Amino acid sequence: MAEKREFLLGMLMGSAIGAAVALLYAPQAGDDTRDLLRQKASEAKDKAAELADGVKTTVVESAGAAKTRVTGAADSVKEKVVDVAGTVREKVADVTENVKTSTHDMLDRGRNVVESKKAQVVAAVEAGKQAFEQKRTELEADVQQDLNESGTAANSSRNDTSVNTAQNG
């Protein structure tokens, strides 16, 4: 595009210079030459204006096309960013849900283990109490039996001592 403009501008300038040189070397009167130069200058001015308008139109069109492409690219990038953000958001939500579920599962298992161990401890304490009560009852019975046997033996020996004393006496 820039090459085309430069070519057209060079051609226009070359034509103007060529026309000016041809007029200077042409065998005409001074007034005729000046009139011809004014006419050629006016034509060159008109052609330059046309060229400037053409360049302006081309620049405006190019700018519009560039703006359209940039806007399209920006929209495309925006869509991709939104898509990626949505995907990331979904993955974060999935990971968060998995962590939440795993945490709840671990807490539930922990509670179950604690409840199970608590039940085992309570059962062991109750068994210990029962064993203690049973042993205590057995020991009390043994002590009572020993007391009864010793009381009987003591009474026997007192009775024997009383009998011996009465006999000796």
C-alpha positions in Angstrom: 0.0 0.0 0.0 2.8 2.4 1.0 4.7 1.4 -2.2 1.8 2.2 -4.4 1.4 5.7 -2.8 5.1 6.4 -3.2 5.0 5.2 -6.8 2.0 7.5 -7.6 3.5 10.4 -5.9 6.8 9.9 -7.7 5.0 9.6 -11.1 3.1 12.8 -10.4 6.2 14.7 -9.3 8.1 13.4 -12.4 5.3 14.4 -14.7 5.2 17.9 -13.2 9.0 18.3 -13.4 9.0 16.9 -17.0 6.3 19.3 -18.0 8.1 22.2 -16.5 11.4 21.3 -18.2 9.6 20.9 -21.5 8.0 24.3 -21.2 11.2 25.9 -20.4 12.9 24.5 -23.4 10.0 25.0 -25.8 10.2 27.8 -28.3 7.3 29.9 -27.1 6.9 33.5 -26.0 7.3 34.3 -22.3 3.7 35.1 -21.8 2.6 31.9 -23.4 5.1 30.0 -21.3 4.0 31.6 -18.1 0.3 30.8 -18.9 1.3 27.3 -19.7 3.2 27.0 -16.5 0.2 28.3 -14.5 -2.0 25.9 -16.3 0.3 22.9 -15.6 0.7 24.1 -11.9 -3.0 24.2 -11.6 -3.3 20.7 -13.1 -0.6 19.4 -10.8 -2.4 21.0 -7.8 -5.6 19.3 -8.8 -3.9 16.0 -9.3 -2.2 16.4 -5.9 -5.6 17.1 -4.3 -7.1 14.1 -6.0 -4.1 12.0 -4.8 -4.4 13.4 -1.3 -8.1 12.6 -1.3 -7.4 9.1 -2.5 -4.7 8.6 0.1 -7.0 10.0 2.8 -9.8 7.6 1.7 -7.3 4.7 1.7 -6.0 5.6 5.1 -9.5 5.9 6.5 -10.5 2.6 5.0 -7.3 1.0 6.3 -7.9 2.4 9.7 -11.5 1.2 9.7 -10.3 -2.3 8.7 -7.6 -2.3 11.3 -10.1 -1.2 13.9 -12.4 -4.0 12.9 -9.6 -6.5 13.1 -8.4 -5.2 16.4 -11.9 -5.2 17.8 -12.5 -8.7 16.5 -9.2 -9.9 18.1 -10.0 -8.1 21.3 -13.4 -9.8 21.4 -11.8 -13.1 20.6 -9.3 -12.7 23.4 -12.0 -11.6 25.8 -14.1 -14.7 25.0 -11.1 -16.9 25.5 -10.3 -15.2 28.8 -13.9 -15.6 29.9 -13.8 -19.3 28.9 -10.6 -19.9 30.7 -11.8 -18.1 33.8 -15.0 -20.2 33.7 -13.0 -23.4 33.4 -10.7 -22.3 36.2 -13.7 -21.4 38.3 -15.3 -24.8 37.7 -12.1 -26.6 38.5 -11.6 -24.6 41.7 -15.2 -25.4 42.7 -14.6 -29.1 42.0 -11.5 -29.1 44.1 -13.2 -27.2 46.8 -16.1 -29.6 46.8 -13.7 -32.6 46.9 -11.8 -31.1 49.8 -15.0 -30.4 51.6 -16.3 -33.9 51.1 -13.0 -35.5 52.1 -12.9 -33.3 55.2 -16.4 -34.3 56.2 -15.6 -38.0 55.6 -12.5 -37.8 57.7 -14.4 -36.0 60.5 -17.1 -38.6 60.4 -14.5 -41.4 60.5 -12.8 -39.7 63.4 -16.0 -39.3 65.3 -16.8 -43.0 64.7 -13.4 -44.0 66.0 -13.7 -41.8 69.1 -17.2 -43.1 69.8 -16.0 -46.7 69.3 -13.0 -46.2 71.7 -15.3 -44.4 74.2 -17.7 -47.3 74.2 -14.8 -49.7 74.7 -13.5 -47.7 77.6 -16.9 -47.5 79.2 -17.3 -51.2 78.8 -13.9 -51.8 80.3 -14.7 -49.5 83.2 -18.0 -51.4 83.8 -16.2 -54.7 83.6 -13.7 -53.4 86.1 -16.4 -52.3 88.4 -18.1 -55.7 88.2 -14.9 -57.5 88.8 -14.1 -55.2 91.7 -17.6 -55.8 93.2 -17.3 -59.6 92.7 -13.9 -59.7 94.2 -15.0 -57.5 97.1 -17.9 -59.8 97.7 -15.7 -62.8 97.6 -13.1 -61.2 99.9 -15.8 -60.1 102.3 -17.2 -63.6 102.3 -13.7 -65.0 102.9 -13.1 -62.6 105.7 -16.4 -63.4 107.3 -15.7 -67.1 107.0 -12.3 -66.6 108.5 -13.8 -64.5 111.3 -16.4 -67.2 111.8 -13.8 -69.9 111.8 -11.6 -68.0 114.1 -14.5 -67.1 116.4 -15.4 -70.7 116.6 -11.8 -71.7 117.3 -11.5 -69.0 119.9 -14.7 -70.1 121.5 -13.5 -73.6 121.5 -10.3 -72.7 123.0 -12.0 -70.6 125.6 -14.3 -73.4 126.3 -11.3 -75.7 126.6 -9.6 -73.2 128.9 -12.7 -72.9 131.0 -13.0 -76.6 131.2 -9.3 -77.0 132.1 -9.6 -74.2 134.7 -12.6 -75.8 136.2 -10.9 -79.2 136.3 -7.8 -77.8 137.8 -9.6 -75.7 140.1 
